[in-house]
Amino acid sequence: MKIGIYVFSGTGNTRIAAELLTESFRNSGADAEVISIEDFTKSKAIPDLSKYDMIGIGYAVHAFDAPWPAYDFMRSLPESPGKQLFLFKSAGDFFWNGGSSSKVRRTLVKKGFDVFHETLFVMPANVLMRYPDAIIKNLYTIAKKTAEKSAGEILSGRRALAKNGMIKRIFTRLFSSAESFGVKRMGRRMRVSAECNRCGLCWRECPTGNITEGETRPVFGKRCSLCMRCIHHCPKYAITPWLKFFRLKEPYNMKKIVADKTIPDDALKSVDKGFYKRYRGYFEKRGLL
């Protein structure tokens, strides 16, 4: 079986989830590969799905919904009657399973896809609150277990879709609409400090082509998705959103933290109070911790 995994990832957490799924599929004998959604949305190219027996689509949760570039990609897909498709998403919190996916499913079902499986990867937040390194590493090890479990269910054909009740759908629509209204406006008002060395990483890596070089510093346009990639990947951490509290006080590199053998990978097991106690309970109930 050949599986194509299309992913929209800002700071890289959803990409890591896609890579973990790919590894799990390959360990089970399937042929899988990861493809960036932005390769198609920026060029307006139409992906060739005929070479895959099954496809997956992954995205980072934005305001309890998928970000607009992911929707642009889904709407551009060719009609694919009966082709199996699984969804996965990453969020910094498991609250309400990252929001409703009903709109995403409807978009894909209209194209004829058989959307049969859905997975939430709980990853470190990339806004507001910077998680401790030990928690970040533990979330990675749990994400690996999540990928192994999810891949096994997908290959076995198990149908597992998150419930989308009316309250969750309304809640998602309200927050998603508010973000759609504000995000592009906020994106135009990014601030660049004197630390900027004009390395060009932000305008080369922007997944929506929203950033241009400018004469003295990067210029931000109207196509921001607030994926936070420019902020987190800036080597000088010189970019700040208009709402500056939104930015983490210190960025993190998950792969570097995971590779650091001095950092424990089971920190959540010993958490018995505070904010992260919720995470411990959530993962224990699912047999992931």
N, C-alpha and C positions, 0 to 999 in steps of 0.2 A: 504494500500500500504506500502511495506517495501522498504526502500531506504538505500543503503550503500554508504557512502561518504569517499572516499579514498583521503588522503591528504599528501603532502610532504611539511613540514614547517621547516624552519631553526630557526629563532629567536622566532617564535610563532605567528606571525600575521596571516598567512594563516590558522593556526589551529584555531585561534579565529574566523575567517570568517566561517570556517567549523562548529564550535560550534553554531554560530549565525544562520546559515542555518538550522542546526539540530533542534534548539529551535523553529524556525519558522515553520518547517515542522510538528513538534509535536503539536504545537498550532493549526494547521489546521487539525489535526486528523491522520496524517501519522506517521508511525513508522520509525525513522531514527537513524542511528548510525555512529560515526566517527571512521575510521580505519587508522592507520599510514601506509603509503606506505613503510617506512623503515622496517616494520615488515616482509615484503615479499622480498624486495631487498637484505637485509642482509642475509637472510636464504635461498634465492633462491626458496622459497615456491610459489606455484601457488594459487591465491585466488579463493575461491569457490563463483562464482557469481550467482549460481542457486537459492540461498536463497533470492535474491533481485529482486523486480519487476523493479527497476531502480537503476542506480548507478551514482555517481558524482565523478569527479576527480578534485582536486584542487592543485595548486602549486604557489610558489612565482616566480614572473618574474625575470629571470636572463638574462641580456643583450637582452631584448626584446623577450625572448623565454622561454621555460620551461627548468629547470635544467636537467642534464643528468640522475640523479636517477629517475626522473619522467618518462623519456623516457624508461629507462630500465624496469620500472614497466609496462608501457603501452604495450611494445613489448612482455612482458611475459604473458599477459592476454589471456585466452582461446578464441577461436572463439565464438562469441555471436551474431548470425544473428538476426537483428531486435531489440535487447535490447536497450532501451532508455538510453541515457547517456547525462548528462549536465556537462559543464566545468565551473570552476571559478578560478580566479587567483588574487593575490594581488600584488600591486606595490606601490612604494612611490610617483608615479606621474602618472597622467592620460594621459600623452603624447602618442599620437597614440594608445590609448587603451592598453598600455602595450606591444605593438608590434603585429606582426602577429601570429595568432594561426593556420595558414594553415597546417603547418607540424604536429602539434598535432592532428588536425582533420584527416588528411590523415592516420596517424598511427593507429587511432582508427577505421576509416571507413574500413580499410583493414581487421580488425578483425570482421567486420559485424555490428558494433554498429551504432545506429541511433543517431548521435550527433545533438541535436536539440536546445540547449540553452547554452548561455555563459554569464558570469557576471564578471565584473572587480570590485574588492574592492580596493579603494584607502586608503592605510594604511600609518602609519609613516615610513619614510625611516630608514633603518638600516645601511646605509653607508653614508659617506661624511658629512651629515648635520643632526644635532640633532634638531628635532622640539620642540617648547615650549610645556610644559605640557598641557596648555589649548587647543592647536591645536590638540595634540595627543588625548585628551579626546573627542573633537568634532568629530574627524575622526572616533572614536569608535561609537559614537551615530549615525553618518551617515552610518557606516557599518551595524549597526543594522537595520536601515531603508532599506538599500540596500538588506539585507538578507530577510526581510519581503516581499519586492516587488518581488525579484527574486523567492522566494519559491512559492508565489502565481502564478506567471507565469508558473513555472515548473509544478506545480500540475495541472494547467489548460491545459497543453500540448502546450502552446504557443511557436512557433518557433522564436528564437531571437538570431541570430549569428552575431558577429562583422564582419564588412567588412574588407577584406584583399586584398587591392589593390596591384598592381605590385610594386610600390615604397616601400610600407610598407614591402612586402615580401623580397625584395632585401636588404633593410635596416636591417631587422631582421637577415637575413642570414649572412650578413657581421659582425654584432656585435656578433652574437652567435658563429660564427666560431672563431673570435678573442678571445672570452672568453674561448672557449673549448681548444684553444691552450695554453692560459696563466694560466688558473685557477689551474690546477693540479701542475704546476710549482710553482705558487705563494703559493699554499697550503703547499708545502714541505719546504717553507722558512718562516714559521711562527716563530716569536720570542717570547720567554717566559722570562719574567723578574724575578728578584729575589723575587718578591712578591708571586710567585707561592708556595702554601703550599702542593702540591701533593694530593689534595683532591680526584682526580680521576674522577671528574664530566665530564671533557672534553672527556676522552676516553670512559667513559661509555655511554655518550649521543651522540657521533658522529654518525650521521645517515648513514654514508658510511663505518664505521669501519676504518677510516683513521688514527686514533690516537691510539698509544700504550703507555704503561706506561713509558718505558725507565728507566734507572738506576738513573738518577738525576732529570729529567724533562720529560714532554711529548715529544714523537717523532711523527712527522708528515710524512705520506707517500705520495703515488702518486694518491690516490683516493679522494682528496678533491673536494667538489662541491662549495666551497666558500659560504656556507649557512650562515656563521657567527655565528652559534650556540655556538661554543666553546668560541668565543670572548665575546659574549653578556651574556652568562650564567656563565662565570667564576666569582666566588664570589670575587676574588681579581682583576678582570679586568687586568690580567697579560699577556694576549696573544695579540700580535700585528702582523698584516700582514706585509709582506715585504714592500708594499706601505703603510706606516704608516698613511698617510693622509686619507686613505680609512676608517679607524676606527673612530667611533664617539668619540668626546672628553669625553662624558659621556653616559653610557648606560641608558636605560629606561625600566621600568616594566609597561606595559600597564595596566594590571589588577589592579596594585596598584594605578596608576594614576586615573583610572576610579572609583575606590572605594573612592577616596579622595573627600569628599563633599565640601571642600574649593576651589576646582578647578572648574571654570565654564565649561559648556558643549556646549556652543553656541558661542565660540570666533570668528568663521569665519563670523558670521552675521555682526559684527562691523568692519571687515577689509575692508578698502577702498583704500589701497595703498600697494605697496611692493609685495614680492614674493607670499604671500598667497591670494592676491586679485584674482589670477587666479583660485584658488580652490573655492573661493566663487562663482564666475561666473559659473564654471563647475557644481557645485552642485545645484545652483539655477535653472539652465536650466533643470535639471532632477527632480526638485521637491523634492529634498532631504534636502534642507536647508531653 
